[in-house]
Amino acid sequence: MLQPPPPEPASLEGLSSQPIGGTTLYQVWRAGAPVERPEPWWFSSRTGPDGGRFDLSAPLGTLSTSTSAAGALLEAMQAHLTNLPTEELQVRRSAAIVVPDAAPPTADLCDPVVAGKGVTAAMWGGAERDLTQRWAAALRRDGWWALRAGIHHDPSGQLRAVAVFGATGHTAPTLGGEWTFTTHSLHDDPNVAVELAHYGVQIRGGGELPFTDEIPN
């Protein structure tokens, strides 16, 4: 069971950390209709049960990324993993985000010692968004600007997410300097199909019927 974060200020200052400066983070986002968003920057502050797992309350927000392209794909396509039409890939793009060297480290919620603080795998695998958002708020309260966690839709438990805190909305991160990125399309990238196939996800071509295991009468 995931415990609430400790209420005392500074109680999470001494958590283990992982550097992200100089690394590449990945994000898959909806760039086409009904949303027209050419850049990956979106710091969400949609708190409550329907909000993001680690969303902060406005005027702060959370940018959700992964340390791998596979992790970003699984999280972005979560509602379509059992039946993924290529049209869903056509309206999305992938970003490789280069983090500046001076960016602060993440709080590492995958370090075993955080069990003593009340952290469990329910932090990224459970449904209690109100509680995980309270953890994000407590980490920001205690000076952290990012956290590292597992990925909900990765059954192997090996992939990692990085939630970056910043100003809410379509604002580029500024932690440690300029964050740059390159983007590419998904529907015509053969590596995407390979990455998804590794997790048993098939891409359904245009005009193909949804996959089903049901046998007609």
Secondary structure, DSSP 8 states (H G I E B T S, - for coil): -------STTTTTT--EE--TT-EEEEEEE-STT---SS---BB---STTS-TT---TTEEEEEEESSHHHHHHHHTGGGTTSEEHHHHHTEEEEEEE--TT---EEETTSGGGGGGT--THHHHSS-HHHHHHHHHHHHHTT-SEEEEE-TT-TTS--EEEEEEEESBS----TTS--EEEEEESTT-HHHHHHHHHTT--EE-TT----------
